[in-house]
Amino acid sequence: MNPAEDRYFEDYVVGSTHEFGAIPVTEEEVIDFAQRFDPQSFHVDPEKAKKSIFGGIIASGWHTCAIAMRLFVDHYLSRVANLASPGVDEIRWVRPVRPGDELSIRVTVLDARQSRSKPERGIVTSLTEVVNQRGEVVMAMKGLSIMLRRGQG
């Protein structure tokens, strides 16, 4: 795959898989994020979290999404051809993310098709799997990206 500074629609080949990362997850960040955006006790209170079904503090799924997005933007998304995203489908939180985990992403291009109404653009559908240091998938989502075709921008 071309570098992100020279990556266009044509560089997203259906069936190709790319791995990027990793970002460490700290307890302080888990609690800080959750206090601001998802203040459930198993995200913010170590004592209550011990008594939860998780047996300890876990990251909010939305925190995991934010980490995935950071890796996605830093490593996978084109810096010259990305126009927008009409959305993300099928977000699944498969396993809890705990402080001390290190997360990376594995992105598979599921579909890449030229836009019928705007032929200078293409639409890329990608499966992003967030993977911990043990190689376990902790989250998965399918997203769409609208990209310029090479020579069209």
C-alpha positions in Angstrom: 0.0 0.0 0.0 1.3 3.4 -0.9 2.1 5.9 2.0 -0.9 7.8 3.3 0.5 11.0 1.6 0.1 9.3 -1.8 -2.8 6.9 -1.2 -5.9 7.2 -3.4 -9.0 5.1 -3.9 -7.2 2.7 -6.3 -4.7 1.8 -3.5 -7.4 0.2 -1.4 -7.4 -3.3 -2.9 -10.3 -5.6 -2.0 -9.1 -8.4 0.3 -6.0 -6.7 1.4 -5.3 -6.6 5.1 -3.1 -4.0 6.9 -2.0 -3.9 10.6 -1.0 -0.8 12.5 -0.4 0.2 16.1 0.0 -0.1 19.1 -1.3 2.2 21.7 -1.0 1.3 25.4 -4.1 1.7 27.6 -3.6 3.1 31.1 -5.9 3.0 34.1 -5.7 6.8 34.4 -6.8 7.3 30.7 -9.6 4.7 31.1 -11.0 6.5 34.2 -10.5 10.0 32.7 -12.3 9.2 29.5 -15.1 7.4 31.3 -15.6 10.2 33.9 -16.1 12.6 30.9 -18.1 10.4 28.6 -19.3 7.1 30.0 -19.3 7.2 33.8 -20.5 3.7 34.5 -19.0 2.3 37.7 -16.9 -0.5 36.1 -15.2 2.3 34.0 -14.6 4.8 36.8 -14.5 3.1 40.3 -11.9 0.4 40.9 -13.7 -1.0 44.0 -17.1 -1.2 42.4 -15.5 -2.6 39.2 -14.0 -5.5 41.2 -17.6 -6.5 42.2 -18.9 -6.2 38.6 -19.2 -9.0 36.1 -15.8 -7.8 34.7 -13.9 -8.2 38.0 -12.0 -4.9 37.5 -11.8 -1.7 35.6 -12.4 -1.9 31.9 -12.3 0.8 29.2 -15.5 2.2 27.8 -16.3 0.8 24.4 -16.3 4.4 23.2 -12.8 4.8 24.4 -11.8 1.7 22.4 -13.5 3.3 19.4 -11.5 6.5 19.9 -8.2 4.6 20.1 -9.2 2.7 16.9 -10.0 6.0 15.2 -6.6 7.4 16.1 -4.8 4.5 14.6 -7.1 4.5 11.6 -6.4 8.1 10.8 -2.7 8.0 11.6 -2.0 4.9 9.5 -4.7 3.8 7.1 -6.7 6.8 5.9 -5.4 8.8 2.9 -4.1 12.2 3.7 -4.7 13.4 0.2 -7.8 11.7 -1.1 -10.1 11.1 1.9 -13.2 13.3 1.6 -15.6 12.0 4.3 -17.3 9.0 5.8 -21.1 8.4 5.6 -20.9 6.2 8.6 -19.9 3.1 10.5 -21.9 -0.1 10.9 -21.9 -3.1 13.1 -19.7 -1.9 16.0 -19.1 -4.9 18.3 -17.3 -4.9 21.6 -16.0 -8.5 21.7 -13.8 -8.5 24.8 -13.2 -6.1 27.6 -10.2 -3.8 27.3 -8.2 -3.5 30.5 -5.5 -1.1 31.8 -2.2 -2.5 30.6 -3.6 -3.7 27.3 -1.9 -2.6 24.1 -4.2 -2.1 21.2 -3.5 -2.2 17.5 -5.8 -2.4 14.4 -6.1 -4.8 11.6 -8.0 -3.4 8.6 -9.3 -5.4 5.8 -10.7 -3.8 2.6 -14.1 -5.5 2.1 -15.3 -3.5 -0.9 -14.1 -0.7 -3.2 -16.4 0.7 -5.8 -16.5 3.8 -8.0 -19.3 6.2 -7.3 -22.0 6.1 -10.0 -23.1 9.7 -9.5 -19.6 11.1 -8.9 -17.1 9.1 -11.0 -14.1 11.1 -9.6 -14.8 9.3 -6.3 -14.8 5.9 -4.9 -16.3 4.3 -1.8 -14.2 2.0 0.3 -15.7 -0.3 2.9 -13.3 -1.6 5.5 -13.5 -4.0 8.5 -11.5 -2.6 11.3 -10.6 -5.1 14.1 -9.0 -3.8 17.3 -6.6 -6.4 18.6 -4.9 -6.6 22.0 -1.3 -7.7 22.7 -2.4 -11.3 22.9 -3.8 -11.1 19.3 -7.4 -11.2 20.6 -10.0 -9.1 18.8 -11.6 -6.8 21.3 -13.7 -4.7 18.9 -14.8 -4.8 15.3 -16.6 -2.3 13.0 -17.3 -1.8 9.4 -16.8 1.7 8.0 -17.2 3.6 4.8 -14.8 6.1 3.4 -15.3 8.3 0.4 -12.0 8.8 -1.5 -10.9 10.7 -4.6 -9.6 8.6 -7.4 -6.0 9.1 -8.5 -5.7 12.1 -10.8 -9.1 13.5 -9.9 -8.2 15.9 -7.2 
